[in-house]
């Protein structure tokens, strides 16, 4: 098991993605920042919110990006 950073994306209060893992927090935060700058989604004008969470995963069973 190793420590990685999971990119979690929400649309409003609903979690829509939590499957992208990074070795580096800066890389994860780069994508989170880009997602957070997206415009609101019509018709309810919900906003994308992305955060990075620390997780323990098995690198043999998980794709982890640099």
C-alpha positions as CSV (number, residue, x, y, z in Angstrom):
1,X,0.0,0.0,0.0
2,X,1.2,3.5,-0.8
3,X,-0.1,7.0,-0.2
4,X,-1.6,8.8,-3.2
5,X,-3.9,11.7,-3.9
6,X,-7.4,11.0,-5.2
7,X,-9.1,13.7,-7.4
8,X,-12.8,13.8,-6.4
9,X,-15.2,15.8,-8.5
10,X,-18.7,17.0,-7.4
11,X,-21.5,18.6,-9.3
12,X,-23.4,20.5,-6.7
13,X,-23.6,18.0,-3.8
14,X,-23.4,14.9,-5.9
15,X,-20.1,13.1,-6.3
16,X,-19.6,12.4,-10.0
17,X,-16.0,11.1,-10.1
18,X,-13.5,9.6,-7.7
19,X,-11.2,7.4,-9.8
20,X,-8.1,9.4,-10.7
21,X,-5.1,8.9,-8.6
22,X,-1.9,10.9,-8.6
23,X,1.5,10.4,-6.9
24,X,2.0,14.1,-6.6
25,X,-0.3,16.5,-4.7
26,X,0.7,19.4,-7.0
27,X,-0.4,17.5,-10.1
28,X,-3.7,16.6,-8.4
29,X,-4.3,20.2,-7.3
30,X,-3.5,21.4,-10.9
31,X,-6.4,19.4,-12.3
32,X,-8.7,20.3,-9.3
33,X,-8.0,24.1,-9.9
34,X,-8.8,23.7,-13.7
35,X,-12.0,21.9,-12.9
36,X,-13.0,24.5,-10.3
37,X,-12.7,27.2,-12.9
38,X,-15.4,25.7,-15.1
39,X,-18.6,27.6,-15.6
40,X,-21.8,26.6,-13.8
41,X,-23.8,23.8,-15.5
42,X,-27.3,24.7,-16.7
43,X,-30.2,24.4,-16.1
44,X,-29.8,24.4,-12.3
45,X,-26.6,26.4,-12.5
46,X,-24.7,23.9,-10.4
47,X,-20.9,24.3,-10.1
48,X,-18.2,21.7,-10.4
49,X,-16.1,21.4,-7.3
50,X,-12.9,19.3,-7.3
51,X,-10.8,18.4,-4.3
52,X,-7.8,16.1,-3.6
53,X,-8.0,13.5,-0.9
54,X,-5.3,11.3,0.6
55,X,-5.8,7.6,0.1
56,X,-3.9,4.4,0.6
57,X,-4.0,2.1,-2.5
58,X,-2.2,-1.0,-3.9
59,X,-0.2,0.2,-6.9
60,X,-0.5,-3.3,-8.4
61,X,-4.3,-2.9,-8.7
62,X,-4.6,0.8,-9.3
63,X,-3.6,3.1,-12.1
64,X,-1.7,6.1,-10.7
65,X,-0.7,9.1,-12.7
66,X,2.5,11.1,-12.4
